[in-house]
Amino acid sequence: MRTSNRKLDLFFLVLLMLILIGVPFSISYYHRYVSSEKIPPVAKQFTLTGHAERGWLIGEVPAYEAVYFWKQKGLPIEKPVIEVSKGDVVVFKLTSSDVVHGFSLKDYGVYLTNGIEPGKATYVSFTADKAGTFTFSCNAVCGDSHQNMQGILVVKT
Ligand SMILES: [Cu+2]
C-alpha cells in the first residue's frame, strides 16, 4: 500500500512538472502559430525593430544591441531600405526595443492606430501594387529622434 502511494506521489509530481514546463512552451507555440497563421505563405516578410535613438533597425534587435550599435563611434543613423518587386505581398513584422512606436506607410494606406509595444509583434500586410520609392515612418511620438525614425520601401517593376 505504501509503495503504491509513493508511485502515485511520483506520478503527480511528474504530472505537475510536465504542466509547469509545458505551459510556457505551449503559450509561446500558440503565440507563434497564431501570428504566423495570418501571414500568406507567398508573402515577403521583413522584421523591423523600432528604437527611439536608432530609428528603424532591420531584424529583431534586442535593446542592448540597439544601444551598443548606437554607441559605436562613426556609425551614422541609417534609414533602412527594403526592396520588393511590384505585385509582392509584403508583411512587416514590427517590434520595439524600448518604448511604444508606431508605423505608417501612407502611400499604401498603412497607418497603425495602436502602438507597437516592446516585446510584442505587430504585423502589417499589403500588396505592393505601385512601383516607386516610398517612405515609412513612426507615427507615435517616441522621443527626440522621432522625426528621423523613417525607412525606405523600394518597389521595383
Ligand atoms: Cu518611434
Residues whose N, C-alpha, C, O or C-beta is under 5 A from the ligand:
A	BS01	CU	G50 V100 H101 G102 C138 A140 C142 M149
